[in-house]
Amino acid sequence: MVDQPLLDRVEKQAWFHKYPRGWPFLLFIIASVTTAVSVMAIERADRETRRLALENSMTELSSALQRRSTETIALLRAGSALFASQDEVTSEQFGEFVGDMQHEGDLYGSLGIGWAPLLKSGDISKLEVAQADLGRVDFLVRPRPEPDREYSTPIVYLRPMSALNQRAIGFDMFSDPVRRKAMQTAMKLGKPVASGRVHLVQDNDRPDAAGFLIYMPVLVDSWGGKRVKGFIYSPFQAEAFLNSASELFSSSRLELEIYDSAVAPENLIAAHRVSGMNGPMLQRTVEIAGHAWILQVRDKKAGLLSPLSRITLFFGAIASLMVMAIGRLITKRAAEDRRVLEWLRSQASIRDSLTRELNHRVKNTLANVLSIAALTRRRSKDIDDFTDSLTARIRALSATHDLLSQSDWGYAALGDVVRSELAPYMEGSESHVMMAGPDIKLAPNDAMSLGLAIHELATNAAKYGALSSPEGRIHVNWALVSHDLATIEWREEGGPPVAVPVKRGFGRDLIEKIVAHELKSEVDLRFPPEGVRCELKVPVRMNRDFVLRSQ
């Protein structure tokens, strides 16, 4: 017996089984969303960490740039103080000073230290003659000053005297507006001042190279106060200066850009590029020797996601798939259990129906047997006649039972019922019986009633009718007159002449009363002289299939 509470619980869970594939997918979505939220949180924390690290790096870089410039400014201040106390700046004095300050050639990112006197434009020729007297016959000031320009600051000394620095000897820095502005500011303030972005003479073979200079005025006493004697300065290649400052901190993932005064392509002084994806960027203004630079620092990422996010995403994807697989397994098992329970419930229903049907059929069969026995007893002459007649009729019922058993009591073909009842009279005399009709399936009770009727007609024909003589013939024809009704015609010919019976026999009562009652239709039984005729109507009902359904 099926546990009814268990069935009720399964019925309440029917909503869970309506979507056996949807629930695992929903679990996968939930796990995936959880993984995505975790990755977003990790990325947010990573961005904040990188931003803080970027701020620290920018602070370190700013300090490194200012430190390098401060180291150079210290040298320039020392040189300014030294040369302010000298009447003239000679090549020997300048070379000795720079040699003492270079620290084995480490110029902190600059190309060197130079000396440029501040001259009246008309005194340029005197300077060239004086240098020629010192053996520098190739010293010439260039470019020649414009007629309206009052001053000139030609480069006289520049150490170390490398091939690049040799190009700058004699160059009039006052001729360039950017350099001139820086020197004028230095004269006015009396302290070191850095120029804006310039193209150094040393980089004539590199048109795109950028540089800058730091000027320190050499002030001497005069009748009107302080007078500028000249400038001790240091030229810088911007890229070398940036690299020199970058050595003071770790910048493997940082992209650096330095702009003069404002961020614009034409103001780019130096840049350090790093391959990767763009990360957060910070911008800060840095003052180098009184001149404002714009420093931009960008953190470059190696990939779209951080390593921790990639690990989380990988294991989160595996976990999501595992959750979906487990959910699918659970729902599949639950759905299978539900189908089994539903199958058991249906089988219980079938069993109950079979029990009721069996009880009904047994009662009907026993009622038919009792009726047949009672009528047979009243019509029998002695006990042997009673036994033979009752046995023959019960065998007729048994023959129909056999047909029904072959179809698991589902149905019986009308033609098979007729053949089974006439089979004993067709052995060796098949030509005496002719049957024709379509394939019609009868319900079990109707088949048994029809079998009894055919048996009685065949028995009567064998005793008194067409089957009692060699010339006799029996014609059995059936047809479907509607979707729920079939008609069967029994006709005898060639037998002894037939007379209407004076006394009603058992067979007639069975056909006209019992069979007619069971089939719920009248039976037309006639006795013309040429042979007995009988017409029956049999209902074609929807039979129920009681075969246990396989899972």
ChimeraX attribute file (.defattr): number of C-alpha atoms within 10 A of each C-alpha:
attribute: neighborCount
match mode: 1-to-1
recipient: residues
	/A:1	6
	/A:2	13
	/A:3	10
	/A:4	10
	/A:5	9
	/A:6	11
	/A:7	16
	/A:8	11
	/A:9	10
	/A:10	20
	/A:11	14
	/A:12	10
	/A:13	13
	/A:14	13
	/A:15	10
	/A:16	15
	/A:17	19
	/A:18	11
	/A:19	13
	/A:20	19
	/A:21	14
	/A:22	16
	/A:23	18
	/A:24	24
	/A:25	19
	/A:26	14
	/A:27	20
	/A:28	21
	/A:29	16
	/A:30	15
	/A:31	21
	/A:32	19
	/A:33	14
	/A:34	14
	/A:35	21
	/A:36	17
	/A:37	12
	/A:38	16
	/A:39	21
	/A:40	14
	/A:41	13
	/A:42	17
	/A:43	18
	/A:44	12
	/A:45	12
	/A:46	16
	/A:47	16
	/A:48	13
	/A:49	12
	/A:50	17
	/A:51	18
	/A:52	12
	/A:53	13
	/A:54	21
	/A:55	17
	/A:56	12
	/A:57	18
	/A:58	23
	/A:59	14
	/A:60	18
	/A:61	24
	/A:62	19
	/A:63	16
	/A:64	19
	/A:65	21
	/A:66	17
	/A:67	16
	/A:68	20
	/A:69	23
	/A:70	16
	/A:71	12
	/A:72	23
	/A:73	23
	/A:74	12
	/A:75	20
	/A:76	27
	/A:77	19
	/A:78	16
	/A:79	23
	/A:80	23
	/A:81	14
	/A:82	15
	/A:83	24
	/A:84	19
	/A:85	13
	/A:86	11
	/A:87	9
	/A:88	11
	/A:89	18
	/A:90	13
	/A:91	14
	/A:92	8
	/A:93	14
	/A:94	20
	/A:95	18
	/A:96	11
	/A:97	18
	/A:98	21
	/A:99	14
	/A:100	11
	/A:101	18
	/A:102	16
	/A:103	10
	/A:104	8
	/A:105	12
	/A:106	11
	/A:107	22
	/A:108	20
	/A:109	21
	/A:110	22
	/A:111	23
	/A:112	22
	/A:113	28
	/A:114	25
	/A:115	27
	/A:116	27
	/A:117	21
	/A:118	21
	/A:119	17
	/A:120	12
	/A:121	17
	/A:122	14
	/A:123	12
	/A:124	20
	/A:125	12
	/A:126	10
	/A:127	18
	/A:128	19
	/A:129	15
	/A:130	14
	/A:131	16
	/A:132	14
	/A:133	10
	/A:134	10
	/A:135	10
	/A:136	12
	/A:137	12
	/A:138	11
	/A:139	18
	/A:140	22
	/A:141	20
	/A:142	17
	/A:143	15
	/A:144	13
	/A:145	17
	/A:146	11
	/A:147	8
	/A:148	7
	/A:149	12
	/A:150	12
	/A:151	19
	/A:152	28
	/A:153	24
	/A:154	27
	/A:155	24
	/A:156	23
	/A:157	23
	/A:158	25
	/A:159	19
	/A:160	19
	/A:161	16
	/A:162	12
	/A:163	9
	/A:164	15
	/A:165	21
	/A:166	15
	/A:167	15
	/A:168	21
	/A:169	24
	/A:170	20
	/A:171	22
	/A:172	23
	/A:173	20
	/A:174	23
	/A:175	19
	/A:176	12
	/A:177	11
	/A:178	16
	/A:179	22
	/A:180	18
	/A:181	16
	/A:182	23
	/A:183	29
	/A:184	15
	/A:185	19
	/A:186	24
	/A:187	22
	/A:188	11
	/A:189	12
	/A:190	17
	/A:191	19
	/A:192	27
	/A:193	25
	/A:194	27
	/A:195	26
	/A:196	23
	/A:197	23
	/A:198	20
	/A:199	17
	/A:200	21
	/A:201	18
	/A:202	21
	/A:203	17
	/A:204	12
	/A:205	8
	/A:206	11
	/A:207	9
	/A:208	9
	/A:209	18
	/A:210	20
	/A:211	24
	/A:212	23
	/A:213	25
	/A:214	29
	/A:215	31
	/A:216	29
	/A:217	32
	/A:218	29
	/A:219	21
	/A:220	18
	/A:221	12
	/A:222	9
	/A:223	6
	/A:224	6
	/A:225	8
	/A:226	13
	/A:227	16
	/A:228	19
	/A:229	20
	/A:230	26
	/A:231	28
	/A:232	26
	/A:233	29
	/A:234	26
	/A:235	23
	/A:236	25
	/A:237	22
	/A:238	24
	/A:239	18
	/A:240	16
	/A:241	21
	/A:242	23
	/A:243	15
	/A:244	17
	/A:245	22
	/A:246	19
	/A:247	11
	/A:248	15
	/A:249	13
	/A:250	11
	/A:251	19
	/A:252	10
	/A:253	16
	/A:254	22
	/A:255	20
	/A:256	21
	/A:257	19
	/A:258	25
	/A:259	22
	/A:260	22
	/A:261	18
	/A:262	15
	/A:263	16
	/A:264	9
	/A:265	9
	/A:266	10
	/A:267	18
	/A:268	19
	/A:269	23
	/A:270	23
	/A:271	18
	/A:272	15
	/A:273	13
	/A:274	17
	/A:275	11
	/A:276	14
	/A:277	11
	/A:278	15
	/A:279	17
	/A:280	14
	/A:281	16
	/A:282	13
	/A:283	15
	/A:284	15
	/A:285	17
	/A:286	20
	/A:287	17
	/A:288	21
	/A:289	21
	/A:290	17
	/A:291	17
	/A:292	17
	/A:293	22
	/A:294	19
	/A:295	24
	/A:296	19
	/A:297	24
	/A:298	21
	/A:299	25
	/A:300	20
	/A:301	18
	/A:302	14
	/A:303	11
	/A:304	13
	/A:305	16
	/A:306	16
	/A:307	12
	/A:308	13
	/A:309	21
	/A:310	14
	/A:311	13
	/A:312	17
	/A:313	18
	/A:314	13
	/A:315	13
	/A:316	21
	/A:317	17
	/A:318	14
	/A:319	16
	/A:320	23
	/A:321	19
	/A:322	16
	/A:323	20
	/A:324	23
	/A:325	16
	/A:326	14
	/A:327	21
	/A:328	19
	/A:329	14
	/A:330	15
	/A:331	20
	/A:332	16
	/A:333	13
	/A:334	17
	/A:335	19
	/A:336	13
	/A:337	13
	/A:338	18
	/A:339	15
	/A:340	13
	/A:341	17
	/A:342	16
	/A:343	15
	/A:344	17
	/A:345	17
	/A:346	15
	/A:347	18
	/A:348	15
	/A:349	12
	/A:350	17
	/A:351	15
	/A:352	12
	/A:353	13
	/A:354	16
	/A:355	12
	/A:356	12
	/A:357	13
	/A:358	12
	/A:359	12
	/A:360	13
	/A:361	14
	/A:362	12
	/A:363	12
	/A:364	14
	/A:365	16
	/A:366	12
	/A:367	12
	/A:368	21
	/A:369	16
	/A:370	12
	/A:371	14
	/A:372	20
	/A:373	19
	/A:374	13
	/A:375	18
	/A:376	22
	/A:377	18
	/A:378	12
	/A:379	16
	/A:380	16
	/A:381	10
	/A:382	9
	/A:383	10
	/A:384	10
	/A:385	14
	/A:386	17
	/A:387	14
	/A:388	12
	/A:389	19
	/A:390	20
	/A:391	13
	/A:392	14
	/A:393	20
	/A:394	15
	/A:395	15
	/A:396	22
	/A:397	22
	/A:398	14
	/A:399	18
	/A:400	24
	/A:401	19
	/A:402	16
	/A:403	21
	/A:404	22
	/A:405	14
	/A:406	11
	/A:407	14
	/A:408	13
	/A:409	19
	/A:410	18
	/A:411	24
	/A:412	26
	/A:413	18
	/A:414	23
	/A:415	19
	/A:416	17
	/A:417	26
	/A:418	20
	/A:419	16
	/A:420	17
	/A:421	25
	/A:422	19
	/A:423	13
	/A:424	11
	/A:425	17
	/A:426	14
	/A:427	9
	/A:428	8
	/A:429	11
	/A:430	12
	/A:431	11
	/A:432	20
	/A:433	19
	/A:434	11
	/A:435	13
	/A:436	11
	/A:437	13
	/A:438	12
	/A:439	13
	/A:440	17
	/A:441	20
	/A:442	25
	/A:443	21
	/A:444	24
	/A:445	21
	/A:446	21
	/A:447	27
	/A:448	27
	/A:449	24
	/A:450	28
	/A:451	28
	/A:452	26
	/A:453	26
	/A:454	23
	/A:455	24
	/A:456	21
	/A:457	23
	/A:458	23
	/A:459	21
	/A:460	17
	/A:461	23
	/A:462	16
	/A:463	11
	/A:464	15
	/A:465	25
	/A:466	28
	/A:467	26
	/A:468	17
	/A:469	16
	/A:470	11
	/A:471	12
	/A:472	20
	/A:473	22
	/A:474	24
	/A:475	15
	/A:476	20
	/A:477	17
	/A:478	22
	/A:479	16
	/A:480	18
	/A:481	10
	/A:482	10
	/A:483	9
	/A:484	11
	/A:485	14
	/A:486	19
	/A:487	15
	/A:488	18
	/A:489	15
	/A:490	20
	/A:491	19
	/A:492	24
	/A:493	21
	/A:494	18
	/A:495	23
	/A:496	18
	/A:497	15
	/A:498	16
	/A:499	12
	/A:500	11
	/A:501	9
	/A:502	6
	/A:503	7
	/A:504	10
	/A:505	13
	/A:506	18
	/A:507	21
	/A:508	18
	/A:509	13
	/A:510	21
	/A:511	25
	/A:512	18
	/A:513	13
	/A:514	19
	/A:515	25
	/A:516	21
	/A:517	14
	/A:518	16
	/A:519	19
	/A:520	13
	/A:521	14
	/A:522	16
	/A:523	19
	/A:524	14
	/A:525	15
	/A:526	13
	/A:527	15
	/A:528	13
	/A:529	13
	/A:530	17
	/A:531	23
	/A:532	24
	/A:533	19
	/A:534	19
	/A:535	18
	/A:536	22
	/A:537	22
	/A:538	28
	/A:539	19
	/A:540	17
	/A:541	15
	/A:542	11
	/A:543	13
	/A:544	11
	/A:545	14
	/A:546	15
	/A:547	14
	/A:548	12
	/A:549	10
	/A:550	6
	/A:551	7
